[in-house]
Amino acid sequence: MAIPGDPVIPGFHPDPSVCRVGDDYYLACSSFEYFPGVPIFHSRDLVNWTQLGNVLDRPSQLVLPPGTPSSGGVYAPTLRHHDGRFWLITSNIPHGGTLLVTAEDPAGRWSEPVHLPDVLGIDPDLAWDDDGTCWCTVAGIDQLRIDPVRGTVLSTPKRIWSGTPGAQAPEAPHLYQVDGTWYLLIAEGGTERGHGISVARGPAPDGPFERCPANPILSHRSTDHPVQNTGHGDLVRAADGSWWLVFLGVRARGGTPGWHVLGRETFLAPVTWTDGWPVVGPIGTVPRTTAPSPAAVGAAPARDDFDTTELHPRWISVRCRPPEDVSLIERPGWLTLRARGGSLDEPTVTFVGRRQVQHDVRVRALVDPGVGRGGLAVRLDEAHHYAVELGGGEVWVRARIGPLCQRIGSRPVTGPVVLRVETWASGPGMDHPRQEPDVVRLGYEAQGGEFVVLAELDGRYLSTEVAGGFTGRVIGCYATADAIGVDWYDYRVLASLDRAEVVDDDLVDA
């Protein structure tokens, strides 16, 4: 169960867009350079969410060439339900432009994309008026009429609002009709500490719009609130008539200026209406519901033994996932990774990972390098990652921070080895306050389960405030020479574990 005030979808799940169909809620997020793209979730109470799949889960839908920069790729989607179908519009930057897909069932299969080459701009929104006209609004804030089936544009772009005078980056537009009035919700101020949400209203989808006198209706800028960078929201009306806002925020830690390492996460707040304007309440409020709820995102199975023929949708790869390089069939019961790039620095690296969704975690994987080389990595992008790597009878830590790369420690090992990564925001022997947001410990397990720590590194260098960009940490396995096998992967929240070391018989059994 989610704790009030915490993200409802933790970890790197930014730019949420939500819609309701009956008693069911569906939500989609940005995925940037990772494949498959656009994770999609289901809930019955807006608090507890389960991932149904990924909208763009086939190479025919999503092409992310090696030249796609980190934090390029799939930007903010808009998810809507109209005329008995689900519609999702998004942008693939810089290679694919605006694209639109549909499905009868949000769990898939989603259609092949309809491309809209004349819709220029990120964060595209979809809204239909009473006569069936489809309006597309993009960051800017520019608007045009489109035929969403054919992908054609039916009008020239029109600037309908520019947000608060002097505020940077008006973006993330969402258009709604509420009791005969049209409301235009946008983000502005940039997606950093100045981020906020503002709203305007007008008599028609294209305005003219008047801005709310209380703008921004949500922003935590210049406050001591533990959730910062709040913005990029989407409104939804619940079945009981109440209104709610999903939006992104970050949980920065450490000293000044604060570093967030999990990425931009999805939060929830209640909305009331005063004088015809939406008023956003505190994050700590959650809906009252009697509907059964699915398991929370944080309660996803901790361990994957790779005993199926397809990866769970929570697993993501960098830019692509060729079946010849990532296989659950080649060696049944193992995940086989075949190297394409020679290091994590390369955009073509073979990598399969899960988003880090809590601050204090322990991740372990039993890796058989064979004649290959690979390991377990905490990845932010090509230039910012820590890894414990294995090959040639040795295990070591490799740390890449911007232009600097260092190999740390080296121990002889034989056979399959349990590689281990821990991130501690609050842990044994840690004093507070500390400068770093967390400490990352990397190493391997000796016979009997003893954790041999090869390096303990400052977590701030794997943060957005250092690296830039729009993503968050992903922890996963990779291959950089020949092929490696991964027998199992185990992700645990340290706060839920005994502080004593855990002995795992799987190492002996291997």
GIDA-V113909 format. One record per backbone hydrogen bond with DSSP energy under -1.0 kcal/mol. CO is the residue of the C=O (numbers start at 1). NH is the residue of the N-H. E is the energy in kcal/mol with one decimal. If there is no record, write none. Layout:
# GIDA-V113909
co:nh:e
CO:NH:E
CO:NH:E
This chain:
# GIDA-V113909
co:nh:e
3:6:-2.6
9:266:-2.1
11:13:-2.1
14:30:-2.0
17:28:-2.3
19:26:-2.6
21:24:-2.0
24:21:-2.9
25:43:-2.0
26:19:-2.1
27:41:-2.9
28:17:-2.0
31:34:-1.6
32:74:-1.9
33:319:-2.3
35:317:-3.3
37:56:-2.3
38:55:-2.9
39:29:-1.4
40:52:-2.6
40:53:-1.3
41:27:-1.8
42:50:-2.2
43:25:-2.7
50:42:-2.4
53:40:-2.2
55:57:-1.1
56:37:-2.9
58:61:-1.6
58:62:-1.9
65:68:-2.5
69:72:-2.4
73:93:-3.4
74:31:-1.1
74:32:-2.4
78:89:-1.9
80:87:-3.3
82:85:-1.7
85:82:-2.7
86:103:-1.7
87:80:-2.7
88:101:-2.6
89:78:-2.2
90:99:-2.5
91:75:-2.4
92:96:-1.4
92:97:-2.2
93:73:-4.5
97:92:-2.4
98:116:-2.5
99:90:-2.4
100:114:-3.0
101:88:-2.7
102:111:-2.7
103:86:-3.1
105:108:-2.4
114:100:-2.1
116:119:-1.9
122:139:-2.6
127:135:-3.6
129:132:-1.8
133:129:-2.1
134:146:-2.2
135:127:-1.5
136:144:-2.4
137:125:-1.9
138:142:-1.1
141:160:-2.1
141:161:-1.0
142:138:-2.9
143:158:-2.0
144:136:-3.1
145:154:-3.3
147:151:-2.3
152:147:-2.9
158:143:-2.1
164:167:-2.4
168:189:-3.5
170:140:-1.1
171:187:-2.9
174:185:-3.0
176:183:-3.1
178:181:-1.8
181:178:-3.4
182:202:-2.4
183:176:-2.4
184:200:-1.7
185:174:-2.2
186:198:-2.3
187:171:-2.9
188:196:-1.5
192:195:-2.0
196:188:-2.0
197:217:-1.8
197:218:-1.4
198:186:-2.7
199:212:-2.5
200:184:-2.8
201:210:-2.7
202:182:-2.5
204:207:-2.1
210:201:-2.2
212:215:-1.6
218:197:-2.6
220:223:-1.4
228:250:-2.7
231:248:-2.5
234:246:-2.4
236:244:-2.4
238:241:-1.9
242:238:-3.4
243:271:-2.4
244:236:-2.2
245:269:-2.0
246:234:-2.2
247:267:-3.5
248:231:-1.8
249:265:-3.1
250:228:-2.6
253:259:-2.6
255:258:-1.4
259:253:-2.3
260:464:-1.9
261:473:-1.8
264:13:-1.6
265:249:-1.7
266:8:-1.8
266:9:-1.8
267:247:-1.8
269:245:-2.8
270:281:-3.2
272:279:-3.4
274:277:-1.6
277:274:-2.6
279:272:-2.4
282:285:-1.4
296:299:-1.4
297:300:-1.8
302:491:-2.9
304:489:-1.9
312:315:-2.1
316:353:-2.8
317:35:-2.7
318:320:-1.7
322:325:-1.9
322:326:-1.3
325:338:-2.8
327:336:-3.0
331:334:-2.0
335:486:-2.2
336:327:-2.3
337:484:-2.3
343:346:-1.5
346:349:-1.6
350:479:-1.7
352:477:-2.1
353:316:-2.7
354:475:-2.8
360:494:-2.3
361:423:-2.3
362:492:-2.5
363:421:-2.7
364:490:-3.2
365:419:-2.9
366:487:-2.5
367:417:-2.6
368:485:-2.7
369:372:-3.2
373:480:-3.0
373:481:-1.4
374:390:-3.2
375:478:-1.9
376:388:-2.5
377:476:-2.1
378:386:-1.9
379:474:-2.2
381:384:-1.2
383:402:-2.6
384:380:-2.2
384:381:-1.6
385:400:-2.9
386:378:-3.3
387:398:-3.0
388:376:-2.2
389:396:-2.3
390:374:-2.0
391:394:-1.4
393:413:-2.2
394:391:-2.3
395:411:-2.3
396:389:-3.2
397:408:-3.4
398:387:-2.0
399:406:-2.5
400:385:-2.0
401:404:-2.0
404:401:-2.8
406:399:-2.7
408:397:-2.4
411:395:-1.9
417:367:-2.8
418:445:-2.3
419:365:-2.1
420:443:-2.3
421:363:-3.2
422:441:-3.2
423:361:-1.2
424:439:-1.9
427:430:-1.9
435:255:-1.6
438:459:-2.6
439:424:-2.8
440:457:-3.2
441:422:-2.6
442:454:-2.3
442:455:-1.7
443:420:-2.6
444:452:-3.2
446:449:-2.3
450:446:-2.7
452:444:-1.8
455:442:-2.6
457:440:-3.0
459:462:-1.8
463:467:-2.9
464:468:-2.7
473:356:-2.1
474:379:-3.1
475:354:-2.3
476:377:-3.2
477:352:-2.5
478:375:-1.8
481:373:-2.1
482:339:-3.1
484:337:-2.4
485:368:-3.2
486:335:-2.7
488:366:-1.6
489:304:-2.7
490:364:-2.4
492:362:-2.7
493:496:-1.4
494:497:-1.9
504:507:-1.3
505:509:-2.6
506:510:-1.9
